[in-house]
């Protein structure tokens, strides 16, 4: 009896292999075009930040500057950009540390400690994620005004020290941690705090890295919250708020190279952090969806 490969003509096999190769090439071609579509605006922003204004007007969409110019960055330094950057970094670091501390504690408590109303508390936290942020702007300003937090670093940092999403992310991850690890530590005489600090947290590295990226990115790029907190004191402006002021101060004569230079200051730190920690970021997100 003839084998299967002998019963199929060799020409038909070559045709199928050829079609498979064509489909593969087309798939990669489509993916490359999609990637280029998303990357092109970012590359254009980088190129524009190194162009002079006449070249921008003459060749607005070219990716390679004919002559590298730093006038956009030099003009940017005439504003209070170093202070804005320092404020953004300060707020982002404290907000990130606060979310790491409080979200890990709250997430572990909701995942492992059964107390009356624990499910109701978790549902209430999830419910706050469904409220549009724009609805909370006026109540947030009223509360900050009553506390004396307007035009202060405390107003920029304290309301963002913990978020519902951070608690949700950590709770979902902790539920994926095997309970046997904690039971073994408990048998060895470890206290609940020791179990949390020495057993559970070391296994939560992917989720913690994901939380760091989310928290730092959210605080670094936040515009609306600083907008309602800072009303008079421009020394407390963060980078997004300062760049918005910069754009408004230019009127109709937009200096695109300075604007793109400012956008690089806000984009590059997050891009570097993401590319360094992307493996842990993706792993943390996948773990957070295992249970719950």
Residue pairs with C-beta under 8 A, 6 or more apart in sequence:
5 13
40 63
42 267
43 63
44 61
44 63
45 260
45 263
45 264
45 267
46 260
46 264
47 62
47 63
47 64
47 65
48 56
48 60
48 72
48 256
48 257
48 260
49 72
49 73
49 257
49 260
49 261
49 263
49 264
50 65
50 68
50 69
50 70
50 72
50 257
51 59
51 65
51 69
51 72
51 257
52 67
52 69
52 71
52 257
53 71
53 255
53 256
53 257
55 65
55 66
55 67
55 69
56 256
56 257
59 66
69 257
71 257
72 255
72 256
72 257
72 258
72 259
72 260
72 261
73 258
73 261
75 255
75 257
75 258
76 246
76 258
76 261
76 262
76 265
79 242
79 246
80 234
80 235
80 237
80 242
81 239
81 242
81 262
81 265
83 235
83 237
84 237
84 238
84 239
84 241
84 242
84 243
85 239
85 265
87 156
87 236
87 237
87 238
87 239
88 219
88 220
88 238
88 239
88 240
88 266
89 220
90 153
91 153
91 156
91 157
91 160
91 219
91 222
91 226
91 238
92 215
92 216
92 219
92 220
93 216
94 157
94 161
95 157
95 160
95 161
95 215
95 216
95 218
95 219
96 212
96 215
96 216
96 219
98 157
98 160
98 161
98 162
99 160
99 161
99 162
99 163
99 166
99 211
99 215
100 208
100 211
100 212
100 215
102 161
102 162
102 166
102 167
103 162
103 163
103 166
103 167
103 169
103 170
103 211
104 170
104 201
104 204
104 208
105 196
106 162
106 167
106 170
106 171
107 166
107 167
107 168
107 169
107 170
107 171
107 172
107 173
107 174
108 170
108 171
108 174
108 196
108 200
110 118
110 121
110 122
110 167
110 171
111 170
111 171
111 174
111 175
112 174
112 182
122 171
125 164
125 167
125 168
126 164
126 168
128 164
129 164
129 165
129 168
133 224
134 224
137 224
137 228
140 159
140 225
140 228
141 150
141 228
141 229
144 150
144 155
144 159
144 228
144 229
147 155
149 155
149 158
149 229
150 229
150 231
151 229
151 230
151 231
151 232
151 233
151 236
152 229
152 236
153 236
155 229
155 230
156 225
156 226
156 229
156 230
156 236
156 238
159 225
160 218
160 219
160 222
160 225
163 215
163 218
165 214
166 211
166 214
166 215
169 207
169 210
169 211
169 214
169 284
169 288
170 204
170 207
170 211
171 292
172 287
172 288
172 289
172 290
172 291
172 292
173 204
173 206
173 207
173 284
173 287
173 288
174 200
174 204
175 290
175 291
175 292
176 287
176 288
176 290
176 291
177 200
177 203
177 204
181 199
181 200
181 203
182 195
182 199
182 200
185 194
185 195
185 198
185 199
186 195
190 198
190 199
201 208
205 280
206 280
206 281
206 283
206 284
206 287
207 284
207 287
207 288
208 284
209 277
209 280
209 281
209 284
210 280
210 281
210 283
210 284
210 285
210 288
211 284
212 277
213 273
213 274
213 277
213 281
216 270
216 273
217 270
217 273
220 239
220 266
220 269
220 270
221 240
221 266
221 270
222 238
222 240
223 240
223 241
223 244
226 236
226 237
226 238
226 240
226 241
227 241
229 236
230 236
230 237
230 241
234 242
234 245
237 245
239 262
239 265
239 266
240 266
243 259
243 262
243 263
243 266
246 258
246 259
246 262
247 254
247 259
250 259
274 281
